Amino acid sequence: MRTHLRTHALGRGPVAVTALALGTAGIAGLYSEVPEEQAQATVDAAWDAGIRSFDTAPHYGTGHAERRLGAALRGRPRSAYTVSTKVGRRLEPTDAGGDDLANGFAVPATHRRVWDFSADGVRRTLDASLERLGLDRVDVVYLHDPDDHAEEAFREGYPALEKLRSEGVVGAIGAGMNQTGMLTRFVRDTDVDVVLCAGRYTLLDQRALTDLLPAARERGTSVVIGGAFNSGLLADPKPGARYDYRAAPPELLDRALALKAAADRHGTTLRAAALAFCAAHPAVAAVLVGARSPHEVSDCARQFTADVPASLWQELRETGLLPPEAPVPSPVPPEEPS
């Protein structure tokens, strides 16, 4: 299955991404083990679906995501895809043994993570990522979750990324977080090309609508939305479903079930509505989805390109399930007969 996916430039720079991108935490064994061949097949399915933008990080399975993504892309034309990775968690070898499930990944604990947003740490972390990926460059580098390291991230980490961009080592720079406040500061106070906002602009959480998205629109900064399903709750709402990596509280489960019932009434799926909502804001360049199998990534691609009836958005606004100021997809005009 090949879908038509638009591409969007990141900020005012040279890097463009497909409107749907693949995140690689899943193929690194998030929550449970993923065999090598399944990881390869997942990336292959993304490619077959038209996805040409891939996001990874050293944190994901202590390097497993980067190694597996690099192996899966080997042999593909380098100019045909974009890769983003992250800095701020430097990996150091350890002989502690055991697994990495305390950090969410079902892989052997061969490395430990060290927070490091120093200029030297940024360079060392990126060099190690390039080695794992088997690439001589990446297209985008994000400062990864600098929540508790703001001073070092702004004083050293960001200038280091700016220098890498000026040297042509990377094409675009930014920050990726699960909050909007500091991302808004990056947009307003620095010259980032893009920010990755995870979980804070979804059908269940529109916090980014207050500060981040208006600021990005004003500054011409691109936004990539991650966590469109809020860790799974909007993909399949049921007892035990995850929200922000832990069991969803009852009130959010009830809201997700109400959203699903509305989508069902209008002949679409909650997954399609969740992805369409994230993509509809004019500041959003791409929606990043995680997948751990070919079926999951193919389903995401189908849902992303599905038509969502305008009547659903009208009902969600009328019932208070969606704020009236949140942008929704514009109806696609019918094609003129040729």
C-alpha positions, 0 to 999 in steps of 0.5 A, a space after each residue: 500500500 502506497 499513500 500520498 503523503 505531503 511534505 512540509 519544510 521545517 521552519 525556513 530551512 532546507 529540511 522537509 518531512 513527510 506529513 506522517 513520520 515514524 517514531 522508533 521507540 516501538 521497534 526498540 522494545 518499548 514495553 515488550 521485546 520486538 525481534 530484529 526481523 519485526 523491526 526491519 519489517 516495520 520500517 519497510 512497511 512505513 517506506 511502502 506506505 510513503 513515509 520518508 521521515 523517521 525519528 529516533 533517539 539514543 534513549 530508545 532501548 539504549 541505542 537499539 532504535 538507532 541501530 535498527 533504524 540504520 540497518 533498515 534504511 541501509 540501501 535506501 537512497 540517502 536523499 530520499 528520507 530524513 532522520 531526526 535524533 536527539 541529544 541530552 542523554 549520553 550512553 555509557 557502557 555498564 556491566 550491571 546486567 539485567 534489563 532496561 524495563 525500569 526505563 520502559 524497554 525490554 532490552 538488555 541493560 548494556 548501557 546507562 543514560 547520563 544527562 548531558 546538555 553540555 557542548 561537548 556532550 552534544 557533540 559526543 552524543 551525536 557522533 555516537 548516534 551517527 555510528 549506530 545509525 551508520 550514517 554520516 549525517 542526520 537531518 534534524 537534532 533535538 534537545 531531548 527532554 531538558 525539563 530539569 536541565 534548562 540552564 545547561 540546555 539554553 547556555 550550552 546545548 542550544 548554542 552547540 546545535 546552532 554551531 552544528 547547523 551553521 557548519 552544515 553538520 545538521 540541517 535543522 535543530 530543535 527541542 523535543 518535550 512532553 510539555 509546552 512551557 519550555 518549548 514555547 521559550 525555545 520558540 520565542 527566545 532561540 532560532 530553532 527550526 522545529 519543536 517536537 511536542 509529545 502528547 500536549 496537542 491531542 483530542 484529549 489535551 490541547 495545552 499547546 493551543 494556548 502558548 506553543 502553537 500560536 508562538 510557533 505560527 508567529 515565528 514561523 517555527 514548525 511543530 512536529 506532534 508526537 503522542 497523537 494517541 496519548 500512549 494508546 488511549 486514543 488508539 483503543 480506549 479500554 480499561 488498562 489502556 495507557 495515557 502518558 505511559 501509565 494506566 489511564 485515569 477513569 475520567 480520561 478513559 470515559 472521555 476517550 470512550 465518548 470520543 470513540 462513540 462519536 467517531 463511530 456514529 459518523 462512520 469513521 474511527 477514533 484513530 483517524 480523527 486523532 491523527 487528523 486533528 493533530 495535522 489540522 493546525 497550520 503550525 504542524 508540519 508532521 504527525 509522528 506515530 510510533 509502531 512496533 509491527 508492519 500492521 500497526 504502521 500500515 494501519 496508521 497510514 490508512 487512518 492518516 489518509 482517511 476522510 473524517 466527516 465534518 459532521 464529527 467535528 461539529 458534534 465534538 464542538 457542540 458537546 464540549 469534547 473539543 474547544 471551539 477555537 481548535 482548528 479542524 480539518 477543512 473539507 476537501 472540495 470535490 474534484 472538477 470533472 476533466 
